[in-house]
Amino acid sequence: MSSISGTAAPIRLGTRRSALAQAQSGHVATALEKIAGRPVELVPIVSEGDTNRASLSEIGGMGVFATRLREALLRGECDLLVHSLKDLPTRQPDDLVIAATPPRADARDVAVTREGVPLHELPAGSTIGTGSPRRIAQVRIRSPRSRAVDIRGNVDSRLGRVLSGELDAVILAAAGLSRLDGDPLRGLHSEPLGLSEWPTAPGQGALAVEIAADAPEELRATLARLDDLDTRIAVTAERATLEGLDAGCQAPMAVHATVEGGNLRVRAVVYAPADEWRIGLDVTEPLPGGYIHQNGSGNGAGAADGADPISAARDIGSSLARRLLERGAADLLPRDHSR
């Protein structure tokens, strides 16, 4: 186990080597330095998802970006990890803990084109790049005359294929674009896709700060100050829905949750893999005791009797998954037993 004792030693933050991963880790590092009063050092780590250029659906998207990082953490090569939460398996290993979920960024997808033509108005035969089965299904509904093209690569390479004319559009996460320095679009046009009609992957826009289960209490307490409880409640419900469906992160499904006053609203959709059929539910449930998020600090107030909004969010997500399965979602989803 690594230690952060000693005032001069930097806190070592493990991250994937991609520009986006290092940019989002850099944001966490800056916030952590202010809280801890200590330097934070980025430790780049190569994951299988960074080196294997096969489709994510072929190499197993669930955990492909996280496994190597987690091994490095447990070997003591770093003190904590920063992940895109949507890349993490829903089953948390016993020897690892998600110590913080900072405030969520924009959870939407964006369609990026050369001319700014809305996705639904692209001409027949237009090519839209995405490696996500969920996005492919959504493209089929939103732009039925277009053709989805399975692509991999970092944000810059994907945008380059639109700039070159090889593709007419790509679908990207808004949060990823916002976290990159400079002007990643380089004159291209982005169309935000509203969550009501285009819900996104469980955890999209959120980060997970992960540590070893036996990490020093000093590190745990420091990272707790990065946590945003509204974000944690929302992503807990989303991930519980995914887990309850027994489907991996490459399944054609979407779920997005929000805390609205004392309630949790969750919208989930499961898409058919080959046509425009889909099964969806939109539920709003009260959080225990009229939960209130105080001052945006992550210090939520639950019921006076100690009711836990995180457990409630997990139950709501699990219940939603059961209702989707009862409506036939199981027939649309590949099974995933690797989680």
C-alpha positions in Angstrom: 0.0 0.0 0.0 1.2 3.5 -0.8 1.4 6.3 1.8 1.1 10.0 1.5 2.7 10.8 4.8 5.4 13.5 4.8 4.7 17.1 4.0 7.1 17.3 1.0 6.1 14.1 -0.9 3.7 14.7 -3.8 0.4 12.9 -4.1 0.7 10.6 -7.1 -2.3 10.6 -9.4 -2.5 7.7 -11.9 -4.1 8.5 -15.2 -4.4 7.2 -18.8 -1.9 8.8 -21.2 -4.5 10.3 -23.6 -4.8 14.0 -23.8 -8.4 14.0 -22.5 -7.6 11.7 -19.6 -4.6 13.9 -18.6 -6.7 17.0 -18.9 -9.5 15.8 -16.7 -6.9 14.4 -14.2 -5.2 17.8 -14.2 -8.5 19.5 -13.2 -8.7 17.0 -10.2 -5.1 17.5 -9.4 -5.5 21.3 -9.2 -8.5 21.0 -6.9 -6.7 18.5 -4.8 -3.6 20.6 -4.4 -5.7 23.5 -3.1 -7.4 21.2 -0.5 -4.3 19.2 0.6 -1.7 22.0 0.4 0.5 19.4 -1.3 1.8 19.0 -4.9 0.0 16.4 -7.0 2.1 14.5 -9.6 0.4 12.9 -12.6 1.6 9.3 -13.3 0.7 8.3 -16.9 -0.3 4.6 -17.3 -1.0 2.8 -20.6 -4.2 0.8 -20.6 -5.3 -1.9 -23.0 -8.0 0.4 -24.3 -5.2 2.8 -25.4 -3.2 0.3 -27.3 -5.7 -2.1 -28.8 -7.3 -0.5 -31.8 -10.1 -3.2 -32.2 -13.7 -2.2 -31.6 -14.7 -1.8 -28.0 -17.5 -4.3 -28.6 -14.8 -6.9 -29.7 -12.3 -6.4 -26.9 -14.9 -5.9 -24.1 -15.6 -2.3 -23.3 -16.4 -2.9 -19.6 -13.2 -2.2 -17.7 -10.8 -2.2 -20.7 -9.6 1.3 -19.7 -9.5 0.7 -16.0 -7.8 -2.7 -15.4 -4.2 -1.6 -15.9 -4.7 1.5 -13.9 -6.1 -0.4 -11.0 -3.2 -2.9 -11.1 -0.8 0.0 -10.8 -2.7 1.5 -7.9 -2.7 -1.8 -6.0 1.1 -2.2 -6.7 1.7 1.2 -5.1 2.8 2.9 -8.3 0.4 5.8 -7.5 -1.9 6.9 -4.6 -5.1 7.4 -6.5 -6.7 7.2 -9.9 -9.0 9.4 -11.9 -11.4 7.6 -14.2 -14.2 8.6 -16.5 -17.0 7.0 -14.5 -18.7 5.6 -17.6 -15.6 3.5 -18.2 -15.8 1.7 -14.8 -17.4 -1.7 -14.3 -20.4 -1.5 -12.0 -19.1 -4.2 -9.7 -16.6 -2.5 -7.4 -13.6 -4.7 -6.3 -13.4 -5.2 -2.6 -9.8 -3.8 -2.5 -10.7 -0.5 -4.2 -13.0 2.4 -3.1 -14.4 5.3 -5.1 -13.4 8.0 -2.7 -15.0 11.0 -4.6 -17.2 11.9 -7.5 -16.5 15.6 -8.2 -19.3 17.8 -9.6 -20.5 16.4 -12.9 -19.8 18.2 -16.1 -22.2 18.4 -19.1 -23.6 14.9 -19.5 -24.9 15.4 -23.1 -23.5 14.1 -26.3 -22.7 16.5 -29.2 -22.8 15.9 -32.9 -19.8 17.6 -34.6 -20.0 18.5 -38.3 -18.2 20.7 -40.8 -21.0 23.0 -41.7 -23.3 22.9 -38.7 -26.1 21.0 -40.3 -28.3 19.5 -37.6 -28.0 15.7 -37.2 -31.5 15.1 -38.4 -31.0 17.2 -41.5 -27.9 15.5 -42.8 -28.3 14.3 -46.4 -29.0 10.7 -47.2 -25.9 8.5 -47.1 -24.0 10.8 -44.7 -21.5 8.9 -42.5 -21.5 9.4 -38.7 -18.6 8.1 -36.7 -19.1 6.4 -33.3 -18.0 3.2 -31.7 -20.9 3.1 -29.2 -23.8 0.7 -29.8 -26.0 3.1 -27.8 -25.1 6.0 -30.1 -25.5 3.9 -33.2 -29.0 3.1 -32.2 -29.7 6.7 -31.4 -28.3 7.8 -34.8 -30.7 5.3 -36.4 -33.6 7.1 -34.8 -32.4 10.7 -35.1 -30.9 10.5 -38.6 -32.3 7.4 -40.3 -30.9 8.3 -43.7 -27.4 8.4 -42.4 -25.0 5.5 -41.8 -23.1 5.0 -38.6 -19.4 4.1 -38.9 -17.6 2.2 -36.1 -14.5 4.2 -35.1 -11.9 4.3 -32.4 -9.3 6.8 -31.5 -8.8 9.9 -29.4 -10.9 13.1 -29.7 -8.4 14.8 -32.0 -8.2 11.9 -34.4 -12.0 11.6 -34.6 -12.4 15.3 -35.2 -9.7 15.1 -37.9 -11.8 12.6 -39.8 -14.6 15.1 -40.1 -12.1 17.9 -41.0 -10.7 15.8 -43.8 -14.1 14.9 -45.2 -13.7 11.2 -44.5 -16.8 11.4 -42.2 -19.7 13.9 -42.2 -20.1 13.9 -38.4 -18.9 12.3 -35.2 -20.7 11.9 -31.9 -18.7 12.9 -28.8 -19.2 13.6 -25.2 -19.7 17.2 -24.4 -17.7 16.9 -21.2 -14.7 15.6 -23.0 -14.6 18.5 -25.4 -15.0 21.0 -22.5 -12.1 19.5 -20.5 -9.6 19.8 -23.4 -7.4 22.9 -23.5 -7.6 25.4 -26.4 -10.0 25.0 -29.3 -10.4 21.3 -30.0 -13.1 21.8 -32.6 -10.8 23.8 -34.9 -13.6 25.5 -36.7 -16.0 22.5 -36.7 -19.6 23.0 -35.4 -21.1 21.1 -32.5 -24.8 20.4 -31.9 -25.7 19.6 -28.3 -28.1 16.6 -28.2 -30.7 17.1 -25.5 -30.9 14.5 -22.8 -34.7 14.1 -23.0 -34.5 12.7 -26.5 -30.8 11.6 -26.5 -30.0 10.2 -23.0 -26.4 9.2 -22.5 -24.3 6.5 -20.9 -24.4 5.7 -17.1 -22.0 8.1 -15.5 -21.3 10.2 -18.6 -19.8 13.6 -17.7 -18.7 12.4 -14.2 -15.3 11.4 -12.9 -14.4 8.8 -10.3 -11.5 9.2 -7.9 -10.5 5.8 -6.8 -8.1 4.6 -4.0 -7.1 1.4 -2.3 -9.4 0.2 0.4 -6.6 0.4 2.9 -5.5 3.9 1.8 -4.4 6.3 4.6 -7.2 8.1 6.4 -5.6 11.4 5.6 -6.0 10.7 1.9 -9.6 9.6 2.4 -10.5 12.7 4.3 -8.9 15.0 1.8 -10.6 13.4 -1.2 -14.0 13.5 0.6 -13.8 17.2 0.2 -13.9 16.8 -3.6 -17.1 14.7 -3.5 -20.4 16.2 -4.8 -23.3 14.3 -3.2 -25.8 15.2 -5.9 -23.5 13.7 -8.5 -22.9 10.6 -6.4 -26.6 10.1 -5.9 -27.3 10.5 -9.6 -24.6 8.2 -10.9 -25.3 5.6 -8.2 -28.9 5.3 -9.6 -27.5 5.2 -13.2 -25.0 2.5 -12.5 -27.5 0.4 -10.4 -29.8 0.5 -13.5 -27.0 -0.8 -15.7 -26.1 -3.5 -13.2 -29.7 -4.6 -12.8 -30.0 -5.0 -16.5 -26.9 -7.4 -16.4 -25.5 -5.6 -19.4 -22.0 -4.2 -20.1 -21.1 -0.6 -20.9 -21.2 -1.5 -24.6 -24.9 -2.4 -24.4 -27.3 -0.2 -26.4 -28.8 1.5 -23.4 -28.9 4.9 -21.9 -29.8 6.2 -18.4 -29.5 9.7 -16.9 -30.5 10.8 -13.4 -30.8 14.2 -11.8 -31.5 15.4 -8.2 -34.4 17.8 -8.4 -35.2 19.3 -5.0 -35.9 16.4 -2.7 -36.5 14.0 -5.6 -34.5 11.8 -7.9 -35.5 11.6 -11.5 -34.2 8.8 -13.6 -34.8 8.2 -17.4 -33.6 5.0 -19.0 -33.9 3.6 -22.5 -32.9 0.3 -23.9 -32.5 0.2 -27.7 -33.0 -2.6 -30.2 -29.7 -3.5 -31.9 -31.1 -3.5 -35.5 -34.1 -1.3 -35.8 -35.8 1.8 -34.2 -37.6 -0.2 -31.4 -36.8 0.9 -27.9 -38.2 0.5 -24.3 -38.0 3.4 -21.9 -39.1 4.5 -18.5 -39.0 7.9 -16.8 -39.5 7.8 -13.0 -39.3 10.4 -10.2 -39.0 9.2 -6.6 -38.5 11.0 -3.4 -35.2 10.8 -1.6 -35.4 9.9 2.1 -36.5 12.6 4.5 -36.7 15.4 1.9 -33.0 15.3 1.0 -31.4 18.7 0.5 -28.0 19.3 -1.0 -26.4 22.1 1.0 -24.3 24.9 -0.6 -23.1 22.7 -3.4 -20.4 21.3 -1.0 -21.3 17.6 -1.2 -22.5 17.7 2.4 -26.1 16.5 1.9 -28.8 16.4 4.6 -30.8 13.3 4.6 -33.6 12.4 7.0 -33.2 13.0 10.7 -33.5 9.3 11.2 -30.3 8.7 9.3 -31.9 7.5 6.0 -29.2 7.2 3.3 -29.9 8.9 -0.1 -27.1 6.8 -1.7 -28.8 3.5 -0.7 -32.1 5.0 -1.9 -30.6 5.9 -5.3 -29.3 2.4 -5.7 -32.7 0.9 -4.9 -34.4 3.2 -7.3 -32.0 2.3 -10.1 -32.4 -1.4 -9.4 -36.2 -1.1 -9.4 -36.1 0.7 -12.7 -34.0 -2.1 -14.2 -36.5 -4.7 -13.0 -39.3 -2.8 -14.6 -37.4 -2.5 -17.9 -36.8 -6.2 -17.9 -40.4 -6.9 -17.2 -41.3 -4.8 -20.3 -39.0 -6.9 -22.5 -35.6 -5.2 -22.3 -33.9 -8.5 -21.8 -34.6 -9.4 -25.4 -32.7 -6.4 -26.6 -29.6 -6.6 -24.5 -26.4 -8.7 -24.7 -25.7 -10.4 -21.4 -22.5 -9.4 -19.6 -21.1 -11.6 -16.8 -17.6 -10.1 -16.6 -18.6 -7.3 -14.1 
